[in-house]
Amino acid sequence: MPKTLSTDLRERLVSAVEGGMSRRSAATLFKVAPSTAIKWVDQKRRTDSVQPRARGGDHRSHRLEAYADEIVMLAKNSDRTLAELANYVEQTHGLRVTPSSIWRLLDRHDMTYKKCRARR
C-alpha cells in the first residue's frame, strides 16, 4: 500500500493552484498524479483542510460487536462451531458474518475457541 504524502506537500500544491497555476501543471511541478492534485484541491475547498484521512483499521466490527455478549455466552456454554455461531447470528439477527469474523470477535474478548476434547 502506498504511503501517505506529507501535509506540507499538499499545502504547497494547493497554494500553487490558489495562486493561479492549473491543477495539472501543479501536479507536474510537485511530481504527483494529476488526479491527486484535483482531489487535494477539491478536499481543501470542501473541508478547508488538506489533512490525509485515516487509513486502514476495522470499519465493520461494530455491527457484530452489538451482539458480542450473546455470542460469547453461546460459545462458552455450548459446543457450537464457528460456522454454527455465524449461522445463528444470521438467522437470529439477520446479520451475515463469516466464521473468521466470529473468531476475531472471540479473540477480542480474550476467549480461545478450541474443539472439545471429548469429540476426538
C-alpha positions in Angstrom: 0.0 0.0 0.0 1.4 3.4 -0.9 2.4 5.8 1.9 0.5 9.0 2.7 2.2 12.1 1.2 3.1 14.9 3.6 0.7 17.6 4.6 3.4 20.2 3.7 3.4 18.9 0.1 -0.4 19.0 0.0 -0.4 22.6 1.3 2.2 23.8 -1.2 0.3 22.2 -4.1 -3.0 23.7 -3.1 -1.3 27.1 -2.6 0.2 27.0 -6.1 -3.3 26.2 -7.5 -4.9 29.0 -5.5 -2.1 31.3 -6.8 -3.2 30.8 -10.4 -1.5 27.6 -11.5 -3.6 24.9 -13.1 -4.1 21.6 -11.2 -2.3 19.6 -13.8 0.7 21.8 -14.1 0.9 21.9 -10.2 0.8 18.1 -10.3 3.7 18.0 -12.7 5.7 20.6 -10.7 5.3 18.6 -7.4 5.6 15.2 -9.1 2.2 13.8 -8.2 -0.6 12.4 -10.3 -3.0 15.0 -11.8 -5.9 13.1 -10.2 -4.2 13.5 -6.8 -3.8 17.3 -7.3 -7.5 17.5 -8.3 -8.6 15.6 -5.2 -6.4 17.6 -2.9 -7.8 20.9 -4.2 -11.4 19.7 -4.0 -10.8 18.5 -0.4 -9.4 21.9 0.5 -12.4 23.6 -0.9 -14.9 21.2 0.8 -13.3 20.9 4.2 -10.8 23.8 4.4 -8.1 21.2 5.2 -5.6 19.0 3.3 -5.0 16.6 6.2 -5.0 13.0 5.0 -7.9 10.7 6.0 -7.3 7.9 8.5 -6.1 4.7 6.8 -6.7 1.1 7.5 -8.4 -0.3 10.5 -11.6 -2.1 11.1 -14.7 -0.4 9.8 -17.4 -3.1 10.3 -16.8 -4.9 13.6 -19.2 -2.6 15.4 -22.1 -4.4 13.6 -21.1 -7.7 15.2 -20.0 -6.1 18.5 -23.6 -5.2 19.2 -24.3 -9.0 19.8 -20.9 -9.8 21.5 -22.3 -10.7 24.9 -24.7 -13.2 23.4 -22.1 -14.7 21.1 -19.5 -15.1 23.8 -22.1 -16.7 26.1 -23.2 -19.1 23.4 -19.6 -20.0 22.6 -18.7 -20.7 26.3 -21.9 -22.6 27.2 -22.4 -24.7 24.0 -20.3 -26.8 21.8 -21.1 -24.9 18.6 -18.6 -24.5 15.8 -17.7 -21.1 14.5 -19.7 -21.8 11.4 -22.7 -22.7 13.5 -22.3 -19.5 15.5 -22.1 -17.4 12.3 -25.3 -19.2 11.1 -27.0 -18.5 14.4 -26.2 -14.7 14.1 -27.6 -14.7 10.6 -30.8 -16.5 11.5 -31.4 -14.7 14.7 -30.3 -11.1 13.9 -30.3 -11.1 10.1 -26.6 -10.2 10.0 -24.5 -12.3 7.6 -21.0 -12.8 9.0 -18.2 -15.3 8.3 -16.7 -17.7 10.8 -13.5 -15.8 10.8 -15.4 -12.7 11.9 -16.8 -14.7 14.8 -13.2 -15.8 15.6 -11.9 -12.3 15.7 -14.8 -11.2 17.9 -14.0 -14.0 20.4 -10.3 -13.2 20.2 -11.0 -9.5 21.0 -12.9 -10.7 24.1 -10.0 -12.9 25.2 -11.7 -16.2 24.6 -9.9 -19.0 22.9 -12.1 -21.3 20.9 -11.0 -24.8 20.6 -12.7 -28.0 19.8 -13.9 -30.1 22.8 -11.5 -32.9 23.6 -14.5 -35.3 24.2 -15.2 -35.2 20.5 -12.0 -36.9 19.5 
